[in-house]
Amino acid sequence: MKAGDKIAYVCNMCQTVSEVTVDSPAQAMELCKEGATLTCPMCKKKLKITTKGPAKNRTIQSEVVYVNDKGEECMFLAKVADKK
């Protein structure tokens, strides 16, 4: 991702979709850093960033997931397609 790209935050807790603009590649990398936290722009609830998938085999990709304090998946992010 690059600066100016848009990301949709889809929150299952408050059932909203929020669009956020990426300021830098470093900001985008923080959105998938295991152990970090993320806050829903609408309901302001904090989520923990975790991964699921094979941790021992680095050749197979793991999936980044956003979980609440109970460990339940409650949000996903998606890059907004450019309008042409």
Residue pairs with C-beta under 8 A, 6 or more apart in sequence:
1 7
1 22
1 25
1 28
1 79
2 22
2 25
3 22
3 23
3 24
3 25
4 21
4 22
5 21
5 22
5 28
5 79
5 80
6 19
6 20
6 21
6 22
6 79
6 80
7 19
7 20
7 21
7 22
7 28
7 31
7 77
7 78
7 79
7 80
8 17
8 18
8 19
8 20
8 77
8 78
8 79
8 80
9 17
9 18
9 19
9 20
9 40
9 41
9 75
9 77
10 16
10 17
10 75
10 76
10 77
10 78
11 17
11 18
11 40
11 42
11 43
11 45
11 74
11 75
12 73
12 74
12 75
13 40
13 43
13 45
13 68
13 74
13 75
14 40
14 42
14 43
14 45
16 40
16 42
16 43
18 40
18 41
18 42
19 80
20 41
22 28
30 36
31 38
31 49
31 64
31 77
32 49
32 64
33 49
34 49
34 50
34 51
34 64
35 48
35 49
35 50
36 48
36 49
37 46
37 47
37 48
37 49
38 46
38 47
38 48
38 49
38 66
38 75
39 45
39 46
39 47
40 47
40 75
45 68
46 69
47 66
47 67
47 68
47 74
47 75
48 66
48 67
48 68
48 69
49 64
49 65
49 66
50 64
50 65
50 66
50 67
51 62
51 63
51 64
51 65
52 62
52 63
52 65
53 60
53 61
53 62
53 63
54 60
54 62
55 62
65 73
65 76
66 73
66 74
66 75
66 76
66 77
67 73
67 74
68 74
